[in-house]
């Protein structure tokens, strides 16, 4: 499947990050059974940048680690259909994600694992949001989302090095 991952960086990032994010995002889409080619825009920024996006888009006045902006109102297990394709590109514009590389580095240190593991987790987390998963409740939906995240990362061999 030829998904298009459009990566924009506002900060310096390690050379392996673009390829890592592409691999992880593609794996998450495959694991969720997305069969149509999709387009996902990814912005890598710092805490100040994600704070501004959070304020502008959600009216939340603080930085965070990852933001997801789905194009469709899906439920877990739903998949975009042929009718969702952009007729000009033939791709389904699944949505946008914004990741604070600065926050990912801090969280990797806090949790005792690599920045690559943290970025992988945040990207999978965001893809699941784009596909309708949510964790606003502390109940079954959050548990379902966490299980999918770990399953997908596990298939990539990206496991918790340390439970932190």
Secondary structure, DSSP 8 states (H G I E B T S, - for coil): ---EEEEEESS---TTHHHHHHHHHHHHHHHTT--S-EEEEEEEE-HHHHHHHHHHHH---S--SEEEEESS---TT----GGGB-TTTS-EEEEEEEEEHHHHHHHHHHHTS-HHHHHHHHHHHHHHHHTT---SSSSHHHHHHHHHHHHHHHHTT---S---
